Amino acid sequence: MNSSGKAATAFRTIGEVAKELGLDTHVLRFWESKFPQVRPFRGAGNRRYYRPEDVDFLRKIKRLLNEEGYTIEGALRLLSGSSAVEPRDGQETVRRAVKELEEVRRLLASVT
């Protein structure tokens, strides 16, 4: 049993998952639209029910976005197995871009 009083294997509603993860329900619905891996079971009245593995996956998404600084696109690539992933903290990316631009400037100066 977890803090909600349900068994660890029980399905959870969107409200229960949002509370457990410390998120608003609209964030979970938005992530559902961006991450194809998030597909809760739809019950009567089209109500969402999340399996324990769904909750674990949402926990990963939250960690990547909120703690590790990935963009949604970066988290999507990482979770889908693509290797070209950049954190949101762009300092290293900016350094590489500046270096490449300086090289272009040197090449252009040598041509003229």
C-alpha atoms as an extended CHARMM CRD file, in Angstrom:
* protein
*
       112  EXT
         1         1  MET       CA              0.0000000000        0.0000000000        0.0000000000  PROA      1               0.0000000000
         2         2  ASN       CA              1.1920000000        3.5150000000       -0.7140000000  PROA      2               0.0000000000
         3         3  SER       CA              0.3690000000        6.8770000000        0.8670000000  PROA      3               0.0000000000
         4         4  SER       CA             -3.0330000000        6.9900000000       -0.8840000000  PROA      4               0.0000000000
         5         5  GLY       CA             -4.0660000000        3.7550000000        0.8270000000  PROA      5               0.0000000000
         6         6  LYS       CA             -4.1580000000        1.7950000000       -2.4380000000  PROA      6               0.0000000000
         7         7  ALA       CA             -2.1670000000       -1.2900000000       -3.2580000000  PROA      7               0.0000000000
         8         8  ALA       CA              1.0270000000       -0.6460000000       -5.2350000000  PROA      8               0.0000000000
         9         9  THR       CA             -0.4740000000       -2.4710000000       -8.2170000000  PROA      9               0.0000000000
        10        10  ALA       CA             -3.7780000000       -0.5340000000       -8.2060000000  PROA      10              0.0000000000
        11        11  PHE       CA             -4.7340000000        1.8550000000      -10.9960000000  PROA      11              0.0000000000
        12        12  ARG       CA             -4.7580000000        5.5430000000      -10.0640000000  PROA      12              0.0000000000
        13        13  THR       CA             -6.9290000000        8.4240000000      -11.2590000000  PROA      13              0.0000000000
        14        14  ILE       CA             -5.3690000000       11.5280000000      -12.7720000000  PROA      14              0.0000000000
        15        15  GLY       CA             -6.0630000000       13.4160000000       -9.5420000000  PROA      15              0.0000000000
        16        16  GLU       CA             -4.2900000000       10.7960000000       -7.4430000000  PROA      16              0.0000000000
        17        17  VAL       CA             -1.2780000000       10.7450000000       -9.7740000000  PROA      17              0.0000000000
        18        18  ALA       CA             -1.1050000000       14.5410000000       -9.8780000000  PROA      18              0.0000000000
        19        19  LYS       CA             -1.1610000000       14.7020000000       -6.0850000000  PROA      19              0.0000000000
        20        20  GLU       CA              1.4500000000       11.9530000000       -5.7480000000  PROA      20              0.0000000000
        21        21  LEU       CA              3.8100000000       13.6970000000       -8.1870000000  PROA      21              0.0000000000
        22        22  GLY       CA              3.0920000000       17.2210000000       -6.9590000000  PROA      22              0.0000000000
        23        23  LEU       CA              1.7720000000       18.3660000000      -10.3380000000  PROA      23              0.0000000000
        24        24  ASP       CA             -1.4380000000       19.8660000000      -11.6660000000  PROA      24              0.0000000000
        25        25  THR       CA             -3.7300000000       17.5930000000      -13.6660000000  PROA      25              0.0000000000
        26        26  HSD       CA             -3.4070000000       19.8110000000      -16.7510000000  PROA      26              0.0000000000
        27        27  VAL       CA              0.3460000000       19.0990000000      -16.7690000000  PROA      27              0.0000000000
        28        28  LEU       CA             -0.3390000000       15.3650000000      -16.9480000000  PROA      28              0.0000000000
        29        29  ARG       CA             -2.8280000000       15.8680000000      -19.7680000000  PROA      29              0.0000000000
        30        30  PHE       CA             -0.2880000000       18.0300000000      -21.6270000000  PROA      30              0.0000000000
        31        31  TRP       CA              2.4540000000       15.4050000000      -21.1970000000  PROA      31              0.0000000000
        32        32  GLU       CA             -0.0010000000       12.8150000000      -22.4780000000  PROA      32              0.0000000000
        33        33  SER       CA             -0.2730000000       14.8640000000      -25.6900000000  PROA      33              0.0000000000
        34        34  LYS       CA              3.5240000000       15.1340000000      -26.0520000000  PROA      34              0.0000000000
        35        35  PHE       CA              4.7660000000       11.7100000000      -24.9290000000  PROA      35              0.0000000000
        36        36  PRO       CA              3.2020000000        8.8470000000      -26.9090000000  PROA      36              0.0000000000
        37        37  GLN       CA              4.3760000000        6.4090000000      -24.2280000000  PROA      37              0.0000000000
        38        38  VAL       CA              1.8760000000        7.9010000000      -21.7560000000  PROA      38              0.0000000000
        39        39  ARG       CA             -1.4080000000        6.1870000000      -22.5300000000  PROA      39              0.0000000000
        40        40  PRO       CA             -3.5830000000        5.7020000000      -19.4560000000  PROA      40              0.0000000000
        41        41  PHE       CA             -6.4420000000        3.2620000000      -19.5750000000  PROA      41              0.0000000000
        42        42  ARG       CA             -9.7550000000        5.0020000000      -20.3030000000  PROA      42              0.0000000000
        43        43  GLY       CA            -12.6610000000        3.7590000000      -18.2810000000  PROA      43              0.0000000000
        44        44  ALA       CA            -16.3470000000        4.6060000000      -18.1660000000  PROA      44              0.0000000000
        45        45  GLY       CA            -16.9790000000        8.2300000000      -19.0250000000  PROA      45              0.0000000000
        46        46  ASN       CA            -13.5140000000        8.4380000000      -20.6430000000  PROA      46              0.0000000000
        47        47  ARG       CA            -11.9140000000        8.7810000000      -17.1920000000  PROA      47              0.0000000000
        48        48  ARG       CA             -8.1460000000        8.2070000000      -17.0750000000  PROA      48              0.0000000000
        49        49  TYR       CA             -6.6770000000        5.3950000000      -14.9830000000  PROA      49              0.0000000000
        50        50  TYR       CA             -2.9030000000        5.1700000000      -14.7030000000  PROA      50              0.0000000000
        51        51  ARG       CA             -1.1080000000        1.8620000000      -14.2000000000  PROA      51              0.0000000000
        52        52  PRO       CA              1.8760000000        1.7570000000      -11.8040000000  PROA      52              0.0000000000
        53        53  GLU       CA              4.2520000000        1.6610000000      -14.8030000000  PROA      53              0.0000000000
        54        54  ASP       CA              2.5510000000        4.8030000000      -16.1790000000  PROA      54              0.0000000000
        55        55  VAL       CA              3.1870000000        6.5690000000      -12.8830000000  PROA      55              0.0000000000
        56        56  ASP       CA              6.8420000000        5.4670000000      -12.9430000000  PROA      56              0.0000000000
        57        57  PHE       CA              7.1940000000        6.7990000000      -16.4890000000  PROA      57              0.0000000000
        58        58  LEU       CA              5.5990000000       10.1150000000      -15.4900000000  PROA      58              0.0000000000
        59        59  ARG       CA              8.0500000000       10.2820000000      -12.5930000000  PROA      59              0.0000000000
        60        60  LYS       CA             10.9060000000        9.9210000000      -15.1320000000  PROA      60              0.0000000000
        61        61  ILE       CA              9.4580000000       12.7000000000      -17.2740000000  PROA      61              0.0000000000
        62        62  LYS       CA              9.1450000000       14.9720000000      -14.2470000000  PROA      62              0.0000000000
        63        63  ARG       CA             12.7500000000       14.2820000000      -13.2350000000  PROA      63              0.0000000000
        64        64  LEU       CA             14.0700000000       14.9460000000      -16.7400000000  PROA      64              0.0000000000
        65        65  LEU       CA             12.1260000000       18.1810000000      -17.1930000000  PROA      65              0.0000000000
        66        66  ASN       CA             12.1680000000       19.6570000000      -13.7110000000  PROA      66              0.0000000000
        67        67  GLU       CA             15.3960000000       18.3800000000      -12.1710000000  PROA      67              0.0000000000
        68        68  GLU       CA             17.7650000000       17.6170000000      -15.0450000000  PROA      68              0.0000000000
        69        69  GLY       CA             16.7270000000       20.5340000000      -17.2220000000  PROA      69              0.0000000000
        70        70  TYR       CA             15.7510000000       18.7460000000      -20.4260000000  PROA      70              0.0000000000
        71        71  THR       CA             13.3570000000       20.3090000000      -22.8810000000  PROA      71              0.0000000000
        72        72  ILE       CA             10.2990000000       18.3080000000      -23.8930000000  PROA      72              0.0000000000
        73        73  GLU       CA             11.9800000000       17.5200000000      -27.2260000000  PROA      73              0.0000000000
        74        74  GLY       CA             15.1570000000       16.4090000000      -25.4530000000  PROA      74              0.0000000000
        75        75  ALA       CA             13.2400000000       14.2220000000      -23.0240000000  PROA      75              0.0000000000
        76        76  LEU       CA             11.3010000000       12.7150000000      -25.9440000000  PROA      76              0.0000000000
        77        77  ARG       CA             14.5360000000       11.8220000000      -27.7280000000  PROA      77              0.0000000000
        78        78  LEU       CA             16.0820000000       10.4070000000      -24.5770000000  PROA      78              0.0000000000
        79        79  LEU       CA             13.0500000000        8.3030000000      -23.7120000000  PROA      79              0.0000000000
        80        80  SER       CA             12.7200000000        7.0460000000      -27.2770000000  PROA      80              0.0000000000
        81        81  GLY       CA             16.3750000000        5.9670000000      -27.3390000000  PROA      81              0.0000000000
        82        82  SER       CA             17.7560000000        8.6780000000      -29.6340000000  PROA      82              0.0000000000
        83        83  SER       CA             21.3040000000        9.7010000000      -28.8070000000  PROA      83              0.0000000000
        84        84  ALA       CA             21.1490000000       13.4040000000      -29.7620000000  PROA      84              0.0000000000
        85        85  VAL       CA             19.8880000000       14.8540000000      -26.4890000000  PROA      85              0.0000000000
        86        86  GLU       CA             20.7920000000       18.2270000000      -24.9890000000  PROA      86              0.0000000000
        87        87  PRO       CA             19.8960000000       19.5370000000      -21.5290000000  PROA      87              0.0000000000
        88        88  ARG       CA             17.9970000000       22.8090000000      -21.3370000000  PROA      88              0.0000000000
        89        89  ASP       CA             21.0250000000       24.4440000000      -19.7070000000  PROA      89              0.0000000000
        90        90  GLY       CA             22.5090000000       25.7250000000      -22.9250000000  PROA      90              0.0000000000
        91        91  GLN       CA             25.9240000000       26.9630000000      -21.7470000000  PROA      91              0.0000000000
        92        92  GLU       CA             27.8230000000       24.1730000000      -23.4680000000  PROA      92              0.0000000000
        93        93  THR       CA             25.6510000000       24.4670000000      -26.5540000000  PROA      93              0.0000000000
        94        94  VAL       CA             26.2970000000       28.2130000000      -26.6950000000  PROA      94              0.0000000000
        95        95  ARG       CA             30.0540000000       27.6520000000      -26.3100000000  PROA      95              0.0000000000
        96        96  ARG       CA             30.0550000000       25.2070000000      -29.2150000000  PROA      96              0.0000000000
        97        97  ALA       CA             27.9920000000       27.5560000000      -31.3540000000  PROA      97              0.0000000000
        98        98  VAL       CA             30.3370000000       30.4770000000      -30.6310000000  PROA      98              0.0000000000
        99        99  LYS       CA             33.3200000000       28.3110000000      -31.4820000000  PROA      99              0.0000000000
       100       100  GLU       CA             31.7300000000       27.2690000000      -34.7830000000  PROA      100             0.0000000000
       101       101  LEU       CA             30.8330000000       30.8730000000      -35.6220000000  PROA      101             0.0000000000
       102       102  GLU       CA             34.3730000000       31.9990000000      -34.8930000000  PROA      102             0.0000000000
       103       103  GLU       CA             35.6240000000       29.3380000000      -37.2860000000  PROA      103             0.0000000000
       104       104  VAL       CA             33.1970000000       30.5500000000      -39.9630000000  PROA      104             0.0000000000
       105       105  ARG       CA             34.4110000000       34.1220000000      -39.3930000000  PROA      105             0.0000000000
       106       106  ARG       CA             38.0520000000       32.9970000000      -39.8400000000  PROA      106             0.0000000000
       107       107  LEU       CA             37.1590000000       31.1390000000      -43.0370000000  PROA      107             0.0000000000
       108       108  LEU       CA             35.2770000000       34.1280000000      -44.4450000000  PROA      108             0.0000000000
       109       109  ALA       CA             38.1370000000       36.4940000000      -43.5560000000  PROA      109             0.0000000000
       110       110  SER       CA             40.6220000000       34.2740000000      -45.3660000000  PROA      110             0.0000000000
       111       111  VAL       CA             38.4540000000       34.2600000000      -48.5130000000  PROA      111             0.0000000000
       112       112  THR       CA             38.1800000000       38.0580000000      -48.8330000000  PROA      112             0.0000000000
